[in-house]
Amino acid sequence: MRATDEAPDAPHACRDPRDLVRDLSRRHETAQGGGTPGDVSGGVSGGTRPQIAESWRRSRAAGAGTGVRAAPPVLDRGAVADARAAHPLGPHLPMLGALLGPAADASGHLLVVTDEECHVLWTQGPPAARRAAGAIGLAEGFCWSEGSVGTNGIGTALAAGRPEYVYAAEHLAVALHGWSCAGAPVIDPDTGRVVGCVDVSGTVAELHPATVALVAAAARLAASQLEIVMLRRDERLRERVPPALRGAAGTVLLSATGRIVAAAEPGWQGRRLPLPGPDGTVVLPDGRAAVAEPLGEGFLLRAGATAADRPLLSLSFLGADRPHARLDGAVVPLGQRHAEILTLLALHPRGLDGDRLALLLYGEDGSPGTVRAEIHRLRARLGPLVRARPYRLDCAVDADFRTVRRMLDEGDVAGAVRLHGGELLPRSDAPGVRAERDELAVRVRRLALAHGGPDTLWEHVQTEPGRGDLEALQRLAAVLPPGDSRRAAVESRAARLLAET
């Protein structure tokens, strides 16, 4: 069973919550005197819960004491913005807000989402709750680990790896006794690791039993959204495998996180392998060594490859000032003209005759004789992979610019924006390359503006083509939530571009 599927004990229930507070306080005083929380028994609850006692022990061992007054700040405004932009839960915050926000608002609670290190990245709640939370550091950029503030709904849930609630005097720090909270860790199905915590906290004296189940359900829903993203990424990776290699024995498709996405051998899919080492090899589950070839957002592993196997040529030319190719994983340095030829042949898999290739490379001044000389020099690097009559590539080809084009055709705007981090061969003046470069840039920008949400637009304006895009910056400033820390950077850059204009 996954950690987020485990159900915690039912929250405390008593006729008068003040009785419970007095009972917990007696145990707390005992613990402060050197005993353990369970040394005092009886009362309405019959003893401190084991998970709270264990949390107190962990907190004290980590250096936290009862006199902590607030969580420590660990991330400044800019660092919070960077952490949000890079965090996998970022795109799913609207879903979590829609699920938990109304319940938190109605009860005067605060919705909190953290990263795996207990750093608060997002909060949502009514103004009164936010003001009260600010006094104890329950705000963006503060750390809520057990080592920082002792037992609490965020740090304890992440330390235990399961949903937890902490009620009033169950907090180790006396300053937190007026608070109750429930948190649940979120597990990334791609890596199998905890990536954050969903928490609901409030100053009310009673934690409603449904709150624990609600945050656990929200954490599971967030994990399911991450799984959907993972499956889409897996599918894109499968599509990049050349048809001749799909399903071949000894061929394994590995994600960037080391998870086997596809393999001919039964029982291998879903298993994890170490990422390729400096020598570019990976040991497969059956003990064979396989060569790892970069393939989009992952790796293609091939064991026991022979000369009869079709080689794989990988082209990463987006934003490449000094282009190079990879042939079966080995780096092949390229001059600008050879990179242009490979770009045009990748865009025309059926081949180009000498006149057409000359026109796309040199314009009206080109000649087939000049093309023949360049093809001869390119063959010296790539061998017989470059064929003639017509000129074409006789190998499997993985090109980042072709992948962006396919993503745009399929409507995967976010993926296309993410991969289109720079223009295609930005120093090239070849007419055919310029046409493809301009078309890609225009399509990515147009679809990002028309269909991209805040996170997609943010990705776009971080790329080289989007840094000076005033319209995209203004659109992003208009759709970012009022409290989003990215707003200041976006508005500042937009103002600077307006002044320059």
N, C-alpha and C positions, 0 to 999 in steps of 0.2 A: 504494500500500500504506500502511495506517495505521502510525503509529510503533510501536504495540505489537505489530504483526504481524512486525516485522523481527526476525530472529534474530541475537543477538550472536555473536562468535567463540566457539569452544569454549573452556571454562576451561582453565587451565594443567594439564598432566599431566606428571609426571616421577617418576622412581623414588624420589627423596628430596625432599620439599618443602623441606627446609632448603637444598638447592642453589639452589632458585629464590629463596628469601628472601635468600641471600647475593648472588645475581646482581642482584636488584632493588635491594638496598641499595647496591651499587656504583654503579648508575645514579643512585640517589637522591642519593648523595654528590656525584656529578658535577653534578647539577642544582643542589644547594645551593651549589656553587662557582661558579655562573654559567652553566653549560652547559645543555643540554636533556637530558631523560631518554634520548634516543636516542643521545647521544654515546658511550656505552659499548656495545659490541656483543659478540656471542659469548655464551658460556655456554649454558645449557640452552634459553633461550627465543629466542635469536637477535635480541635487541633489544626495547626497550619497545614495547608495542602503541601504534599511532597514536592511538587514542581516549584512552589514558591520558596520552600526551604533550600532546595538545590540552587535556585537562582541567587538567593542571598549568599550562599557559600561561593558561587562563581564570582559574584560582584565583589565581595570582599577580597577574594584572591587576586582580582584584577586591580585592586586599589581603590574601589569606590567605598565611600563611607556614608553614614546617615546625615552628615552635615552638608551634603551637596545641595546647593540652592538652585542651580539651573544647569542645563546642558551647555557644553562649551561650543563656541563657534569654530568651525573647521574649514569652511568654504566661503570665500568672498563672493560678491555678486557675479563677477565674471566667471568664476570657477563653477558656480551653480548653473549658470547658463550653458557652459561647456558640458557639464555632467548631464544636464537634461537632454541636450542635443544628441549626446552619444548613447543615452540609456535606452535599452530595448522597450521599456514600458512607456516611453514618451508618446508614441502614436496612439496608445490605448487609454490615455488619461481621460478623454471625453467619455469613454464607456464607463470607466470607474466612477467618474463624477456623476454621471446620470444614474448609476446604480445606487451609490452610497450617499451622494450629495443631499438628496431630499430628506433621507432619514436623519442625517447628521444635522441639517438645518432645523428640522422639526424638533429635535431633542436638545438643541443648543450644543451639539458636539462639533468636533473638528475632524475632517478627513485628512489623513496624512499618508503620503507615499514616500518611501525611502529607497536608497540603493542597498546593496548587500552589506555595506559597511555601516549601516544605520545612519547615514547622512540624509537629512530631510531634504528632498528635492521639490516636493509639491505639497501645498496645503489648500484646503477649501473649507469654508465654514462661515457662520454669521460673524459680524464684526465683534460682538461681545466675546465670543469664544476665541477669536484670533487675538484680541487684546490680552485676555487672561493667559493664553498660551505663550504669547510673547514674553511674559514675565518669567517664565521658566525655560525659555529657549526652545519652545516647541514651534519652530519656524524654519524656513528654508536656510540651509547652510549649517545647521547645528547637528551635533552627533548625539544619538540616543542609544549607544551601546551600553551593555551592563557595566563595562569598565569605566564609562564616563559618568553615568547617573544612577547606577544600580538597577535593581529590578524595575522593569517597565514593560508595557505591552509590545513595544517595538524590539528592543534589544533582547528581551527574554524569548519572544517568538522566534527570532532569528537564531539565537543560541541553541534553543531546543529543537529547531527545525519543524515546528508544528504550531497550529493556532493556539494562542494563549490569551488569557485576560488577567489583568492585575487590578485588584480592587482596593482603593483607599490606602489603609495602613499596610497593605501587602507590599507597597513600594518601600524599598530600603531607605530612600531619602525622605526625611520628615517633611521637606518642602513639597513633596508630591502627594501627601496623604489626602489632600482635597480633590485628587483626580482619580478617575477610573478609565481604563483603556482596554481595548481588544485588538490584537494584531494577528496577521497570518502571513507567512512567507510565500513568495511567488517563485516557482521553480521553472527555469527555462528548459523546455523539453529537448532543445538542441544540444545543450552542454550537460544537462542533468544537474546543474548547479543553481543555488538560490541566487536570484538577481535583485531581490528587493523585498519590501514588506508593505502590506496594506493595513492601515491602522485607523481606528476610530477612538478618539479620546474626548473626555469631557469632565467638567467640574461637578457634575451631579453626583449625589451620594449613592445612587443605585445604578448598577450596570444592567441594562435589560438583557435577559437571557438570549433574545434573538440576535443581539449585536455580534456575538461570537460566531454564530452560524452564518450571519450575513457577510462578515469580513472573510470567513473561510470560503464562502461561495464566490465572493468577488475575486479572491486570489486564484481560485480554480478557473474562473472565467478568463482572468488575465493570462493564465498559463495556456488556456485553449486558444486565445488569440495569438500568442507567440507560436503555438504549434501550427496554426494556419499559415503564418508568415514563413515558418520553417519549411512547410510542405511546398509552398509556392517556390521558395528558393531552391529546394531539391529538384522540383520539376524543371526549373530553368537550367539547372546544372545538367540534368539528364539530357535535355534537348541539345546541349552543346557537345555531347559525345558524338563523334563522327559515326555515321550509320555502320561503317565496316567494323567498328570496334564494339558496338552494342551487343552485350550478351556473350562476348568472347571469353573463353576460359582464361583465368588468370588476370582478367581485367576488372578493376575495382574503381568505383567512383567514390571519392572521399570528400566530405565537406571541409570547409575551412576550420571547423572545430574538431576534426578528427573522427567524425561519425561516418560509417559506411552507408552511403545513400543507395548504391546499387552494386550487385555482384552476381556473377553466374553461379557461384557456389552456394548451395542452400544453407540457410542459417547464419550467413554472414551479415546480412543487412541489419542495420541498427547497432551493430557492435562498434566499439571505439578502438582506434589505433593511434599511436603517437604520430604527431605531424612529422613531415619529412625533415631529416637532419641536414647538416651542412653538405653531405655527399649526395643529397637528393634521393635517398632510398628509404623505403619503409618495409618492415618485416610484416608479412601477411599472417593471418591466423594459423595457416598451415605451416609456417616457418620459412616459406620462400621469401626471398628479397625481391622487391618490385621497384622499378624506377618511377619516381613521381614527376609528372608533368603538370605545371600550372594550367588550370582550365577554368577561366572565369573566376567564380567565387569558391573554387575548390581545387581538387587535384585528380588527375587520371593516373591510376597505378596500373602498371603492366608488368607481369612476371613472365619470364621466359620468352621475351620478345625475340623474333627472328627477322632476318632480312626480308622475308616474304610479307611481314606485317606492314600495313600502310602507315607511313610516318605521320606525325602530327606537327603542324606548323602553327605556332601561337603568335599572334600579332597584337601588341598592346601599344597602339599609336595615338590614343587620345591624350592630348597634353604633352606629347613626347617631343622635346627639343632635340634629344639625342636618341633617335629610334633604334630599337633592336628587335630581333625576333628570337623565338625559342624553337628549336627543332628537336623533338623528342626530349624536351627538358634542357637541352644544351643551349647556352646563349650564343646568338649569332649577331655580332655588331653589324650595323647597316649605315651606309651613307644615305643622304637625303633622297637622291634619285632612286636608289634601289628600294627604299621604303615606299616611295611613290608608286613604283612599278608593282610591288607586292600589294599595295592598297587597291590599285585598279584591277589587278587580276583576281583579288579576293572578292571584289564587287561584281566581277563578271566571270562566274565559275565556268561558263561554257567556252570562254576564251575570247581573245581579240586578235584581229589580224594586224599586220605591221602598220598599215595606214591609220587605222582607228586608234591603236595604242600611241602612235606618234602624235596624233591630234590631241588626245587626252593628256599627254605628257608635256608637249611643247606648244600646243596651239597650231596656228596656220603655218608657222615656220618649221615645224617638225618634219623629219624624214624617216622612212623605214630603215635606212642605213644606220642612222644614229641609234635607233631602237635596237637593232641587231647587235651593235657594239656593247650597249649596256646589258642586254640579256646575256651576252657571252661572259661579261664580268660577274653578273649575278650568279650564273651557273657555277662559276669557280667557288662560290661560297655555299651554294645549296645543292650542287650536283644536278642529277637528272630530274629533280622535282619540278623544275621549270621546263615545260615542254613547248614545242613550236608547232605551227601549222594547225590550228592557231596557237598563239601564246596563251598558256594556261598553267595552273598549278596542279600537279599530279600527286596530291596528298590531301589528307584531312586538314582543314583550316579552321582555327578558332580565332576570330578577330573581334576585339572589343567594340569597334564601331558597327560591325554587323549585328552584334548582340543588342546595342542600343536601338538600332533601327527595328529589330524584331520586337523589343519591348514596347516601343512606340506603336507599332502596328497592333499589338495585343492589348494596348490600353494600360500597360504597367508604367504609369507616369513616374511614380516614386522610384521604381527600380532604374528607369532610364536616367532620371536626374542624378541618382546616386552614382551610376557608372560613368555618366558624361561629366567627369571632373575637369576636363580640359578639351580644347578644340582638336580636331583631327589634324595631325602634323602641322602645327600652327605656323611653321616657317616655310611651308610649301607654297609655291606659286604655280604648280601644275594645274591647268584648267579643270581637269577631271577631279582632282583632289579638292580644289577650292569649291567646286559645285557641291560635292558630298559634304564637305565641312560646313558650308553655309546652310545647306538643307537640314542637317542634323541639329545645328545650333538653333535655327528658327523653329523647328518642330518641338524640340525640348522646351524652349522658352514659352512657345505659344500654349502647349499643353500644361506646363507648370502654372501659368497664369490662369488658364481656363478651368483646370480641374484639380490643381494642387492645393492641399490644405496648408496650415501653418508650417508643419514639419517639412513638407516637400518644398515649399517656397524657401524655407530656411536653408535646406540643402542646396537649392539652386544659387542663392546669393553667396554661399561659401565657395562656390566653384569659380575658376578663373573667368569663364564667360559671364557669370552672374554678378561679380563683385561691383561692376559699374552699372548695373541694370536699375535705373531709378524707378521705373514703373513697378518692377517686381518688389523693390524695397518699400515703396508706398503701399502696394497691395498687402504686403506682409505686415506692415505697421497697422493696417486697418483691421486685420483678422486676428492678430495676437491678442490674447486675453489681457485685461488691464494690468494684472499683477505679474505678467510674464517678464522675467528678467532679460529676455532677448530684445524687448522693445527698445530699451535705451540705446543699445548698439545699432539697431536698425534705423531708428530716428536720427541718430547722430550721423551715420553714413549717408542717409538720404539728404540731410541738410547740407552736408559738405558737397555732395554732387550737385545740388541745386545752386549752391554758391558758385561752384566752378562753371556751371552752365550759364 
